[in-house]
């Protein structure tokens, strides 16, 4: 019996006149109402709304650890299957066998990296290895081993005394025999875990999630001729039902996840941007206090205004102009910054950490991806604060990045999409973490930094590292370049998000007659969401909202993965029919 031909037509109703001409009014207006209601709810009682968001985040941490962990593992497995299975990987994301990609490889990779996690890498490449050097699952399990050893030897830990310091004192005085395999925080023994877990969070787990969504969208749009929107990726499962309310709900979920996912990214970037401005200018109102400077709400709001104005201008110019040229600019500046650390940083130490880190990451990846700890334990607390936070962030960010990757990847194969979209960004990030984070760690382990990098805020640690590497005048010059780079990443991420939201609201159409008017509306909406959340609790409130927004879309990605595998499998069977 012949296999039914695939669905190649999906009618998404769009308005034919007025302000909403070319847009699906149900998706567009509902999304705007939901975003507006969130802003009004937050501003109506800032303190109470902040507490509710925090309680909802804590609930998700306590109850959804396993769900988030296994969802990410599933995304990785499906994405690798689509890339590595011979017939699947050869599938071209386009209907024309002779079609050529729209963008050069350099511009394509620049836009992938810039729209993906360019902002985050500037902050976390310096900070995350340093934080994990002080606390990671290896050190936490070592703490538990030490406590067992102390109890076995009838040694009582004095109240308020650090476990590791007490253990080292007992070993030094021969009261206790050293325990094999114990990892002491902030020492060379903790290096393996510091880089292994940094690579876990920023490697294949993130990029497989993005690429899975991107491949699904590109395949069903360019190979099947369906609209470039989320609902199209589910046609093998739901067919024509996606033309109605079900399809609208899916696209609305993608819009909401995009808004709150990009809010998290911009929030992190704004904090780093304000920290950089303070390190250059020393203006007091930018930070809470000079001893351990954290950006003030005022500094974040002013930075937000500047970024959103520039983002709106860039988005109005389109993907082929503003977004493309800004992406190329921030890629050039990124490599200049990386080149500085390659030449003047702890080069040999970083190369060693890169090699050992990748080896440890590859060997331990299956165990790390599938391990879930009880959230009520210290190990589970670490996992929720780091891994689960990241998994929710990548899921919330996936509709934006996936849609954007699909938009710029027409006429590439699934294998090309995956290899460039997963391997290249992951390796680039590993290099960044090794050289920038490695330099910071080297400054601390050698005693040069004297604990100052350890003690500084997460978004300020890159500037602290630069301050120890260079004379004050040169440090300000390099910090200024980092601030400009942050600004380009912020603008690129925000303008790309606005273009993606427009595409979702317009049923996948790229060029919309009224698109520029709606870009302005969504720029204001995004700025309002971020500003309201900053007032309700700063970055913590933004994180809470992002984690909540990621929940419904995480299930949609699971359905998209199943849909893609079904479509590719049936295409293979059709090709063998007489």
Backbone torsions as a table, in degrees:
resi	resn	phi	psi	omega
1	UNK	NA	125.1	-178.5
2	UNK	-62.2	145.3	177.9
3	UNK	-78.3	135.5	-180.0
4	UNK	-57.4	136.5	179.1
5	UNK	-64.0	151.9	-177.9
6	UNK	-69.4	153.4	176.7
7	UNK	-69.3	125.1	-178.4
8	UNK	-123.6	15.7	177.0
9	UNK	-145.6	126.4	179.0
10	UNK	-137.3	111.7	-176.7
11	UNK	-87.3	116.4	176.2
12	UNK	-108.6	116.9	-174.1
13	UNK	-67.6	126.8	175.9
14	UNK	-126.3	153.4	-177.6
15	UNK	-75.5	149.0	-174.1
16	UNK	-108.6	6.7	178.9
17	UNK	-159.3	167.0	175.6
18	UNK	74.7	-161.2	-175.2
19	UNK	-62.1	-33.5	-176.5
20	UNK	-96.4	19.6	178.3
21	UNK	-59.7	125.9	-179.3
22	UNK	88.7	-3.6	-178.1
23	UNK	-113.1	149.5	171.1
24	UNK	-80.0	110.4	-172.4
25	UNK	-66.1	-33.9	-178.4
26	UNK	-64.0	-48.4	-179.7
27	UNK	-65.7	-47.3	-175.2
28	UNK	-65.4	-51.8	-175.6
29	UNK	-69.1	-42.2	178.8
30	UNK	-60.7	-43.1	179.3
31	UNK	-62.0	-42.9	179.8
32	UNK	-65.0	-40.8	179.4
33	UNK	-63.2	-44.9	-179.2
34	UNK	-62.3	-44.8	179.0
35	UNK	-64.0	-42.6	179.7
36	UNK	-63.2	-42.2	179.0
37	UNK	-62.6	-39.1	177.7
38	UNK	-61.8	-45.4	-179.5
39	UNK	-63.4	-46.3	-180.0
40	UNK	-62.0	-43.7	179.6
41	UNK	-59.9	-43.7	-179.1
42	UNK	-65.1	-47.8	-175.0
43	UNK	-73.2	-20.7	-179.9
44	UNK	-68.5	-30.9	177.1
45	UNK	-155.0	86.3	-171.1
46	UNK	-60.0	-45.3	-176.7
47	UNK	-65.7	-45.9	-177.8
48	UNK	-68.0	-42.8	-179.1
49	UNK	-64.6	-37.1	176.9
50	UNK	-62.9	-40.6	179.1
51	UNK	-66.8	-38.4	179.3
52	UNK	-66.6	-44.0	177.9
53	UNK	-59.3	-41.9	-179.9
54	UNK	-65.4	-40.1	179.2
55	UNK	-65.4	-38.7	178.4
56	UNK	-66.6	-38.9	176.5
57	UNK	-62.7	-45.7	-179.8
58	UNK	-62.7	-36.1	177.2
59	UNK	-63.4	-44.6	-179.7
60	UNK	-64.8	-38.4	177.1
61	UNK	-62.1	-39.8	-175.6
62	UNK	-75.8	-27.1	-170.9
63	UNK	-116.5	-15.9	-173.1
64	UNK	-116.5	14.8	178.9
65	UNK	-56.2	-50.5	-177.9
66	UNK	-64.6	-42.3	-178.7
67	UNK	-60.4	-49.8	179.9
68	UNK	-62.5	-43.7	-176.9
69	UNK	-62.4	-49.3	-177.2
70	UNK	-73.4	-26.8	176.0
71	UNK	-64.8	-46.8	179.2
72	UNK	-62.2	-42.1	178.0
73	UNK	-60.4	-40.4	178.5
74	UNK	-64.6	-42.6	178.7
75	UNK	-60.1	-42.6	-179.7
76	UNK	-61.8	-47.1	-177.5
77	UNK	-62.8	-43.4	-179.3
78	UNK	-67.8	-43.1	-179.1
79	UNK	-62.9	-44.3	178.7
80	UNK	-65.0	-36.3	177.6
81	UNK	-62.7	-44.9	-180.0
82	UNK	-63.7	-35.1	-177.9
83	UNK	-78.6	-43.5	-168.8
84	UNK	-91.5	-24.9	177.4
85	UNK	-65.7	123.0	-169.6
86	UNK	-49.6	-53.5	-176.6
87	UNK	-70.1	-33.8	178.0
88	UNK	-66.5	-48.4	-175.4
89	UNK	-62.8	-30.0	-179.0
90	UNK	-77.6	-10.2	-177.3
91	UNK	-61.5	127.8	-179.6
92	UNK	-88.7	136.9	180.0
93	UNK	-87.8	67.9	-178.4
94	UNK	173.5	154.2	-177.2
95	UNK	-89.3	-18.4	-178.4
96	UNK	-93.0	115.6	-179.8
97	UNK	-58.8	-26.8	-178.9
98	UNK	-101.8	9.1	-178.5
99	UNK	-65.5	142.0	-179.0
100	UNK	-108.1	147.2	176.7
101	UNK	-59.6	148.2	-178.1
102	UNK	-72.1	-33.9	-174.2
103	UNK	-117.0	150.6	174.7
104	UNK	-65.1	162.4	-179.6
105	UNK	-59.6	-39.0	-179.1
106	UNK	-65.7	-48.7	179.4
107	UNK	-64.0	-38.5	179.5
108	UNK	-61.9	-50.4	179.4
109	UNK	-64.3	-38.0	179.2
110	UNK	-60.2	-43.7	-179.7
111	UNK	-70.4	-36.7	175.7
112	UNK	-58.7	-49.9	-175.3
113	UNK	-70.8	-43.7	-176.9
114	UNK	-66.0	-41.6	-178.9
115	UNK	-79.4	-21.5	-177.8
116	UNK	-74.8	-83.9	-175.0
117	UNK	-141.1	37.1	179.2
118	UNK	-60.0	-40.4	179.3
119	UNK	-63.4	-48.4	-176.2
120	UNK	-61.0	-37.2	-175.7
121	UNK	-66.6	-32.7	178.5
122	UNK	-65.6	-32.9	179.0
123	UNK	-84.9	-51.8	-169.5
124	UNK	-82.9	-21.8	178.0
125	UNK	-63.8	-30.9	175.6
126	UNK	-83.9	-42.9	-167.8
127	UNK	-85.8	-40.5	-169.1
128	UNK	-65.7	-47.8	177.1
129	UNK	-58.2	-35.1	-179.9
130	UNK	-67.1	-42.2	178.3
131	UNK	-66.7	-41.2	-179.6
132	UNK	-71.6	-23.0	174.7
133	UNK	-63.5	-31.4	179.7
134	UNK	-86.0	-29.2	-178.5
135	UNK	-157.3	120.0	174.0
136	UNK	-152.5	172.7	-177.4
137	UNK	-55.6	-31.6	178.2
138	UNK	-63.3	-45.2	-179.0
139	UNK	-71.3	-35.3	-179.9
140	UNK	-66.7	-43.9	177.4
141	UNK	-66.6	-33.7	176.2
142	UNK	-64.0	-38.0	177.3
143	UNK	-60.1	-42.9	179.1
144	UNK	-64.9	-39.0	178.6
145	UNK	-64.3	-41.8	179.8
146	UNK	-62.4	-44.2	-179.6
147	UNK	-61.0	-41.0	177.1
148	UNK	-63.0	-41.4	179.4
149	UNK	-65.4	-40.5	177.8
150	UNK	-63.2	-44.4	180.0
151	UNK	-63.8	-39.6	-179.4
152	UNK	-65.1	-26.2	-179.3
153	UNK	-103.7	15.4	177.6
154	UNK	56.0	36.2	176.3
155	UNK	-101.2	124.8	-177.0
156	UNK	-96.2	126.8	177.9
157	UNK	-77.6	118.2	179.5
158	UNK	-61.7	146.1	-178.8
159	UNK	-62.3	132.2	177.3
160	UNK	84.5	-2.9	-178.9
161	UNK	-90.6	138.1	179.0
162	UNK	-65.1	132.5	-177.0
163	UNK	-59.1	-45.4	-175.2
164	UNK	-69.1	-39.6	178.9
165	UNK	-64.9	-42.7	179.7
166	UNK	-64.2	-42.6	178.9
167	UNK	-60.1	-46.4	-179.4
168	UNK	-64.2	-36.8	177.6
169	UNK	-64.5	-41.8	-178.8
170	UNK	-67.6	-38.4	177.6
171	UNK	-66.9	-42.5	-178.7
172	UNK	-64.1	-31.8	-179.1
173	UNK	-92.0	7.7	179.6
174	UNK	63.4	16.8	176.0
175	UNK	-75.3	-27.8	-177.2
176	UNK	-136.2	137.7	176.1
177	UNK	-78.0	136.2	-180.0
178	UNK	-59.0	137.5	-179.6
179	UNK	-93.2	128.6	179.8
180	UNK	-64.0	139.6	173.9
181	UNK	84.1	0.7	179.4
182	UNK	-71.2	132.4	-179.2
183	UNK	-108.4	115.0	-179.8
184	UNK	-87.9	129.9	179.3
185	UNK	-60.3	150.8	175.8
186	UNK	60.4	29.9	174.8
187	UNK	-128.8	172.2	180.0
188	UNK	-60.5	-26.6	-179.6
189	UNK	-64.3	-24.4	-177.6
190	UNK	-90.4	0.5	-176.1
191	UNK	-63.0	-42.2	-177.7
192	UNK	-57.6	-49.5	179.7
193	UNK	-66.0	-36.3	-178.5
194	UNK	-58.9	-44.9	-177.9
195	UNK	-84.6	-34.5	-179.5
196	UNK	-60.9	-44.7	-178.2
197	UNK	-77.0	-29.4	172.9
198	UNK	-62.9	-44.1	178.9
199	UNK	-66.2	-35.9	177.9
200	UNK	-57.2	-46.0	-173.7
201	UNK	-73.4	-31.6	-171.7
202	UNK	-111.1	4.2	-177.6
203	UNK	-96.7	-127.9	-172.3
204	UNK	-62.0	-29.2	-179.2
205	UNK	-59.8	-43.2	179.3
206	UNK	-72.3	-51.4	-169.9
207	UNK	-75.2	-28.8	174.5
208	UNK	-66.9	-36.2	176.9
209	UNK	-63.1	-48.3	179.3
210	UNK	-62.1	-48.2	-174.6
211	UNK	-68.8	-32.7	176.6
212	UNK	-59.5	-48.5	178.0
213	UNK	-63.6	-43.9	-179.0
214	UNK	-62.9	-43.8	179.4
215	UNK	-63.9	-43.6	178.0
216	UNK	-57.2	-49.9	-177.9
217	UNK	-64.4	-45.0	-178.5
218	UNK	-65.5	-40.5	-178.8
219	UNK	-63.6	-51.3	-175.4
220	UNK	-73.0	-24.4	178.4
221	UNK	-84.6	-54.9	-172.5
222	UNK	-83.6	-32.4	-179.8
223	UNK	-90.0	-31.0	-178.3
224	UNK	-102.7	-15.1	179.4
225	UNK	80.4	17.9	178.7
226	UNK	-86.6	163.8	178.7
227	UNK	-60.1	147.1	-180.0
228	UNK	-81.7	76.2	179.3
229	UNK	-151.0	166.0	-169.8
230	UNK	-60.6	-40.5	-175.0
231	UNK	-62.5	-29.1	-178.5
232	UNK	-60.9	-32.3	-177.2
233	UNK	-70.7	-7.5	-178.5
234	UNK	-109.7	9.7	-177.3
235	UNK	-61.2	-34.9	177.1
236	UNK	-63.1	-20.0	-178.8
237	UNK	-96.9	-38.2	-171.1
238	UNK	-121.3	-9.7	175.0
239	UNK	55.3	-136.1	-174.9
240	UNK	-68.1	-13.5	178.1
241	UNK	-61.0	-21.2	-178.1
242	UNK	-74.4	-7.5	176.6
243	UNK	-75.3	-14.8	-175.4
244	UNK	-108.8	-145.3	-174.9
245	UNK	-57.3	-37.7	-179.5
246	UNK	-59.7	-45.9	178.4
247	UNK	-63.8	-37.2	178.8
248	UNK	-64.0	-41.7	179.5
249	UNK	-62.4	-41.6	179.8
250	UNK	-62.5	-45.8	-179.4
251	UNK	-68.7	-36.0	176.8
252	UNK	-64.0	-42.6	177.6
253	UNK	-59.2	-38.8	179.2
254	UNK	-67.3	-39.6	178.3
255	UNK	-63.1	-46.5	-178.2
256	UNK	-64.6	-43.9	177.7
257	UNK	-61.9	-39.5	179.3
258	UNK	-62.4	-46.3	-178.4
259	UNK	-60.5	-45.7	-176.5
260	UNK	-81.5	-27.4	174.2
261	UNK	-67.0	-44.5	179.2
262	UNK	-71.8	-27.8	176.4
263	UNK	-61.4	-41.6	177.7
264	UNK	-61.3	-46.8	-178.1
265	UNK	-64.3	-45.6	179.9
266	UNK	-66.6	-37.8	178.1
267	UNK	-59.2	-45.5	176.3
268	UNK	-61.1	-44.0	-178.9
269	UNK	-64.5	-39.5	178.7
270	UNK	-62.6	-40.1	179.3
271	UNK	-63.7	-43.3	177.4
272	UNK	-66.1	-39.5	179.9
273	UNK	-61.2	-47.2	179.3
274	UNK	-65.5	-38.2	177.3
275	UNK	-63.0	-39.7	178.3
276	UNK	-65.7	-42.0	177.6
277	UNK	-60.6	-39.2	178.9
278	UNK	-66.1	-41.5	-178.7
279	UNK	-65.0	-26.2	179.8
280	UNK	-85.7	-46.3	-170.9
281	UNK	-99.1	-28.8	-176.0
282	UNK	71.8	14.3	-179.5
283	UNK	-65.5	123.1	-168.8
284	UNK	-64.0	-38.4	-173.0
285	UNK	-70.8	-9.3	-179.8
286	UNK	-73.8	-23.0	-176.4
287	UNK	-130.1	162.7	-177.5
288	UNK	-73.6	-41.4	177.1
289	UNK	-156.7	151.3	-175.4
290	UNK	-76.1	-16.5	-177.3
291	UNK	-73.8	-52.3	176.5
292	UNK	-129.7	76.3	-168.5
293	UNK	-65.6	126.7	171.3
294	UNK	-123.6	138.3	-177.4
295	UNK	-59.1	139.7	176.2
296	UNK	-77.8	161.2	177.1
297	UNK	-61.1	-37.7	178.1
298	UNK	-61.2	-43.5	179.1
299	UNK	-63.2	-39.5	179.8
300	UNK	-67.5	-39.1	-178.9
301	UNK	-69.6	-39.7	176.9
302	UNK	-64.5	-43.6	178.0
303	UNK	-61.3	-40.2	179.0
304	UNK	-61.3	-42.4	-180.0
305	UNK	-60.9	-45.6	-179.8
306	UNK	-62.6	-47.6	-177.0
307	UNK	-62.5	-44.7	-175.7
308	UNK	-70.2	-33.7	175.7
309	UNK	-63.7	-46.2	179.1
310	UNK	-66.7	-37.0	179.9
311	UNK	-65.0	-40.5	-179.9
312	UNK	-63.7	-42.4	178.2
313	UNK	-61.5	-44.4	-179.6
314	UNK	-64.8	-45.1	-178.4
315	UNK	-63.6	-36.8	-180.0
316	UNK	-65.3	-22.3	179.9
317	UNK	-82.1	-16.8	175.7
318	UNK	96.9	169.8	-177.9
319	UNK	-66.1	-40.5	-173.9
320	UNK	-73.5	-12.4	-178.4
321	UNK	-116.8	-86.7	-174.0
322	UNK	-58.4	-49.9	-176.8
323	UNK	-63.5	-44.6	-178.5
324	UNK	-63.1	-48.6	-175.6
325	UNK	-70.3	-36.9	175.8
326	UNK	-65.7	-38.6	178.1
327	UNK	-62.6	-43.0	177.8
328	UNK	-63.5	-40.9	-180.0
329	UNK	-63.8	-46.7	-177.3
330	UNK	-71.2	-24.7	175.5
331	UNK	-69.6	-41.4	178.1
332	UNK	-63.3	-47.0	179.5
333	UNK	-64.2	-36.1	178.6
334	UNK	-61.6	-44.9	-178.8
335	UNK	-71.0	-29.7	174.1
336	UNK	-64.7	-43.5	178.0
337	UNK	-64.0	-45.1	179.1
338	UNK	-62.6	-39.1	179.2
339	UNK	-61.8	-36.7	177.2
340	UNK	-59.9	-45.2	180.0
341	UNK	-71.5	-31.7	176.8
342	UNK	-63.2	-37.9	-175.5
343	UNK	-87.0	-45.7	-170.9
344	UNK	-106.7	-7.2	179.3
345	UNK	-83.0	-166.3	179.0
346	UNK	-81.1	73.4	-166.9
347	UNK	-60.5	-52.7	-176.5
348	UNK	-66.4	-40.7	177.1
349	UNK	-62.0	-42.9	-179.1
350	UNK	-65.6	-41.6	178.0
351	UNK	-61.7	-39.7	177.8
352	UNK	-64.2	-44.0	179.8
353	UNK	-66.2	-35.9	178.6
354	UNK	-62.8	-50.6	-179.5
355	UNK	-63.3	-50.3	-179.5
356	UNK	-66.3	-37.4	-178.7
357	UNK	-64.9	-44.3	179.4
358	UNK	-64.5	-43.4	179.3
359	UNK	-60.9	-46.7	179.9
360	UNK	-65.2	-38.8	179.4
361	UNK	-62.9	-47.3	-178.1
362	UNK	-64.1	-44.8	-178.0
363	UNK	-64.8	-40.1	-174.0
364	UNK	-95.8	-1.8	-174.6
365	UNK	-55.8	-50.1	-179.3
366	UNK	-56.4	-44.3	-179.5
367	UNK	-65.4	-42.9	-178.2
368	UNK	-66.4	-38.5	-176.7
369	UNK	-68.8	-34.9	-173.8
370	UNK	-99.1	-4.8	-176.7
371	UNK	-81.3	132.4	174.8
372	UNK	-127.6	126.6	177.9
373	UNK	-104.0	153.0	177.8
374	UNK	-60.8	121.3	-177.7
375	UNK	-62.9	-14.4	179.7
376	UNK	-86.0	-3.2	177.5
377	UNK	-100.9	169.9	179.1
378	UNK	-65.6	-38.0	176.3
379	UNK	-62.9	-43.4	178.3
380	UNK	-66.1	-34.8	176.3
381	UNK	-63.5	-41.4	176.3
382	UNK	-63.2	-43.2	-177.3
383	UNK	-63.9	-41.2	179.5
384	UNK	-68.2	-39.2	-178.1
385	UNK	-68.4	-29.9	-176.8
386	UNK	-112.5	-72.8	-171.3
387	UNK	-62.5	-49.6	-176.7
388	UNK	-66.4	-37.0	174.1
389	UNK	-56.6	-46.3	-179.9
390	UNK	-66.6	-44.1	-178.5
391	UNK	-59.3	-42.2	177.4
392	UNK	-64.5	-39.8	-179.8
393	UNK	-62.5	-47.3	-178.3
394	UNK	-65.5	-36.5	178.5
395	UNK	-66.9	-45.6	178.6
396	UNK	-64.3	-31.0	-179.0
397	UNK	-82.6	-16.8	-172.4
398	UNK	-63.4	-40.7	179.0
399	UNK	-62.7	-38.4	177.9
400	UNK	-66.7	-56.0	-176.9
401	UNK	-67.0	-42.4	-179.8
402	UNK	-60.5	-45.7	178.6
403	UNK	-62.8	-42.9	-178.9
404	UNK	-66.3	-41.8	177.8
405	UNK	-62.3	-42.0	178.2
406	UNK	-63.2	-41.0	-178.9
407	UNK	-59.6	-34.5	-174.3
408	UNK	-102.1	7.7	-170.7
409	UNK	-119.2	20.4	179.6
410	UNK	-62.0	140.8	177.7
411	UNK	72.7	17.5	169.2
412	UNK	-102.5	156.3	178.3
413	UNK	-82.5	162.5	177.3
414	UNK	-59.6	-41.5	-179.2
415	UNK	-65.2	-42.4	178.4
416	UNK	-63.2	-46.0	177.6
417	UNK	-54.6	-48.5	-176.0
418	UNK	-69.3	-45.6	-176.9
419	UNK	-65.0	-42.7	178.0
420	UNK	-74.6	-41.4	-174.6
421	UNK	-75.7	-18.5	179.0
422	UNK	-111.1	-56.2	-172.5
423	UNK	-67.8	-49.7	-175.1
424	UNK	-62.7	-50.0	177.3
425	UNK	-62.8	-37.8	179.7
426	UNK	-62.5	-47.7	179.2
427	UNK	-62.9	-40.3	178.2
428	UNK	-60.8	-43.9	179.1
429	UNK	-65.5	-39.2	178.5
430	UNK	-60.6	-39.7	177.8
431	UNK	-64.2	-44.0	178.7
432	UNK	-59.8	-48.4	-177.9
433	UNK	-63.5	-37.9	-178.0
434	UNK	-69.3	-43.4	-174.5
435	UNK	-83.5	-39.9	-179.3
436	UNK	-83.0	-52.4	176.3
437	UNK	-64.0	-38.4	179.0
438	UNK	-63.1	-38.1	177.5
439	UNK	-64.4	-42.3	177.7
440	UNK	-62.6	-43.0	178.6
441	UNK	-63.6	-42.1	179.1
442	UNK	-61.6	-39.8	177.2
443	UNK	-62.4	-35.2	179.6
444	UNK	-78.1	-46.9	-177.6
445	UNK	-65.4	-29.1	178.6
446	UNK	-79.9	-10.6	179.6
447	UNK	89.2	-3.4	-177.9
448	UNK	-65.2	-43.1	-176.4
449	UNK	-78.6	-21.8	176.7
450	UNK	60.6	31.5	177.8
451	UNK	85.9	-3.8	-175.1
452	UNK	-69.1	-36.1	177.6
453	UNK	-69.1	-41.9	177.1
454	UNK	-56.8	-40.4	-171.5
455	UNK	-85.1	-13.4	-176.7
456	UNK	-79.0	162.0	-179.6
457	UNK	-66.7	156.9	-175.4
458	UNK	-56.5	-42.9	-175.4
459	UNK	-82.9	-2.5	-179.8
460	UNK	-107.8	-5.2	-171.3
461	UNK	-68.5	-32.8	176.7
462	UNK	-61.2	-41.6	-179.4
463	UNK	-70.6	-32.3	174.8
464	UNK	-64.8	-42.6	179.0
465	UNK	-61.0	-46.2	179.1
466	UNK	-60.5	-39.4	-179.7
467	UNK	-62.6	-32.7	178.5
468	UNK	-81.5	-21.4	-177.2
469	UNK	-85.0	-28.3	-170.9
470	UNK	-127.6	161.6	170.6
471	UNK	-64.9	155.5	-173.6
472	UNK	-51.5	-44.6	-177.7
473	UNK	-65.2	-44.7	179.3
474	UNK	-68.8	-36.0	178.3
475	UNK	-62.0	-39.5	178.3
476	UNK	-66.4	-36.8	179.1
477	UNK	-65.0	-45.8	179.6
478	UNK	-68.2	-38.2	177.0
479	UNK	-62.3	-37.2	177.5
480	UNK	-62.6	-39.3	177.3
481	UNK	-64.6	-39.3	178.0
482	UNK	-63.6	-40.5	178.9
483	UNK	-63.0	-43.0	176.8
484	UNK	-62.5	-42.0	178.8
485	UNK	-62.7	-43.3	176.5
486	UNK	-59.1	-42.1	-179.4
487	UNK	-62.5	-43.2	179.7
488	UNK	-65.1	-38.5	177.9
489	UNK	-66.7	-41.4	178.4
490	UNK	-61.6	-46.1	-179.3
491	UNK	-64.9	-44.7	-179.4
492	UNK	-62.0	-43.3	-179.6
493	UNK	-65.7	-44.1	-177.7
494	UNK	-68.8	-44.3	-178.1
495	UNK	-68.6	-35.3	176.7
496	UNK	-63.7	-40.2	179.7
497	UNK	-62.9	-40.3	179.8
498	UNK	-65.7	-39.1	177.1
499	UNK	-64.8	-40.1	179.7
500	UNK	-66.4	-43.5	178.3
501	UNK	-60.4	-41.4	176.8
502	UNK	-59.9	-42.9	179.5
503	UNK	-63.2	-42.0	178.2
504	UNK	-62.4	-41.3	-178.9
505	UNK	-72.8	-24.1	-177.5
506	UNK	-98.6	19.2	178.2
507	UNK	66.6	29.3	176.5
508	UNK	93.5	-1.0	179.6
509	UNK	-72.5	135.0	-178.9
510	UNK	-84.4	-47.8	-179.7
511	UNK	-101.5	111.1	-178.6
512	UNK	-118.0	135.5	-175.9
513	UNK	-57.9	-43.0	-178.7
514	UNK	-96.8	15.7	-172.8
515	UNK	-58.2	-38.4	-176.1
516	UNK	-65.5	-37.2	178.1
517	UNK	-63.0	-39.9	-177.6
518	UNK	-75.1	-28.8	174.0
519	UNK	-59.8	-42.3	179.2
520	UNK	-63.3	-43.1	-179.9
521	UNK	-62.1	-45.4	-177.4
522	UNK	-72.3	-28.0	174.3
523	UNK	-63.7	-42.9	177.9
524	UNK	-66.3	-40.9	-179.7
525	UNK	-63.9	-45.9	179.4
526	UNK	-62.7	-43.7	178.6
527	UNK	-62.4	-38.1	-179.5
528	UNK	-66.5	-42.0	178.3
529	UNK	-61.0	-48.8	-178.3
530	UNK	-63.7	-44.0	-179.6
531	UNK	-62.5	-44.1	-179.7
532	UNK	-62.7	-43.5	-179.6
533	UNK	-67.9	-36.3	176.1
534	UNK	-61.6	-40.2	178.8
535	UNK	-69.8	-31.3	-176.3
536	UNK	-80.7	-12.8	-178.4
537	UNK	164.6	15.0	176.8
538	UNK	67.3	-146.1	-177.7
539	UNK	-63.2	-30.1	178.3
540	UNK	-62.9	-41.6	178.9
541	UNK	-67.2	-39.7	177.8
542	UNK	-62.5	-43.1	178.6
543	UNK	-62.0	-42.6	179.9
544	UNK	-60.8	-46.6	-179.1
545	UNK	-64.5	-39.3	179.7
546	UNK	-63.7	-44.2	-178.7
547	UNK	-63.5	-39.5	178.7
548	UNK	-66.5	-43.2	-178.4
549	UNK	-66.7	-24.4	-177.4
550	UNK	-75.4	-22.9	-172.6
551	UNK	-59.0	-55.2	-177.9
552	UNK	-64.7	-35.6	-177.0
553	UNK	-73.6	-23.8	177.3
554	UNK	-61.3	-36.5	178.8
555	UNK	-71.8	-35.8	177.8
556	UNK	-63.4	-38.4	178.5
557	UNK	-64.4	-37.9	176.9
558	UNK	-59.4	-44.8	178.1
559	UNK	-64.7	-38.4	178.2
560	UNK	-62.6	-40.2	179.6
561	UNK	-63.2	-45.7	178.7
562	UNK	-63.1	-40.9	-179.8
563	UNK	-62.4	-42.8	179.8
564	UNK	-63.7	-47.3	179.4
565	UNK	-61.1	-41.4	178.7
566	UNK	-61.7	-45.5	-178.2
567	UNK	-64.4	-44.7	-179.3
568	UNK	-66.3	-39.1	179.0
569	UNK	-64.4	-45.7	180.0
570	UNK	-67.3	-34.8	176.0
571	UNK	-62.0	-38.9	178.4
572	UNK	-63.9	-40.5	178.4
573	UNK	-68.4	-39.2	178.8
574	UNK	-62.5	-37.0	-178.0
575	UNK	-66.3	-18.6	-179.1
576	UNK	-96.3	-5.9	178.7
577	UNK	-70.7	143.1	179.6
578	UNK	-66.9	NA	NA
